[in-house]
Amino acid sequence: MRRKALHKTLEDIAYDIGVSYNYLLNIENGHQGDKASFILMIKIAKAYQINIDEFYHQECLYQKEKGVLKDYD
């Protein structure tokens, strides 16, 4: 949702951070996030114009929803 609010395509963001379209698509869909480096997460947060703390918080909430994290508040 954030990317769309910025009027950016997956191709735009992928190019900006130096990854392939498919890799970024997998991250957005939750299929690669656990394998992405911290540096890449910082690049993604910057491209989406959010700070890394908020990015981390949103990821933790998402992982809690999926049942991966049990004790995140």
Contacts in CASP RR format, 6 or more apart in sequence:
PFRMAT RR
TARGET T0000
AUTHOR 0000-0000-0000
METHOD contacts of the structure
MODEL  1
MRRKALHKTLEDIAYDIGVSYNYLLNIENGHQGDKASFILMIKIAKAYQI
NIDEFYHQECLYQKEKGVLKDYD
2 48 0 8 1.000
2 49 0 8 1.000
2 50 0 8 1.000
3 9 0 8 1.000
3 10 0 8 1.000
3 13 0 8 1.000
3 28 0 8 1.000
3 48 0 8 1.000
6 48 0 8 1.000
6 49 0 8 1.000
8 47 0 8 1.000
10 21 0 8 1.000
10 24 0 8 1.000
10 25 0 8 1.000
10 28 0 8 1.000
11 21 0 8 1.000
13 24 0 8 1.000
13 44 0 8 1.000
13 47 0 8 1.000
13 48 0 8 1.000
14 20 0 8 1.000
14 21 0 8 1.000
14 23 0 8 1.000
14 24 0 8 1.000
16 43 0 8 1.000
16 47 0 8 1.000
17 24 0 8 1.000
17 40 0 8 1.000
17 43 0 8 1.000
17 44 0 8 1.000
17 47 0 8 1.000
18 43 0 8 1.000
19 40 0 8 1.000
23 32 0 8 1.000
24 44 0 8 1.000
26 32 0 8 1.000
26 33 0 8 1.000
27 33 0 8 1.000
27 36 0 8 1.000
27 44 0 8 1.000
30 62 0 8 1.000
33 59 0 8 1.000
36 44 0 8 1.000
41 52 0 8 1.000
41 55 0 8 1.000
41 56 0 8 1.000
42 52 0 8 1.000
44 55 0 8 1.000
45 51 0 8 1.000
45 52 0 8 1.000
45 54 0 8 1.000
45 55 0 8 1.000
48 55 0 8 1.000
50 58 0 8 1.000
60 69 0 8 1.000
60 72 0 8 1.000
61 72 0 8 1.000
63 69 0 8 1.000
63 72 0 8 1.000
64 70 0 8 1.000
64 72 0 8 1.000
END
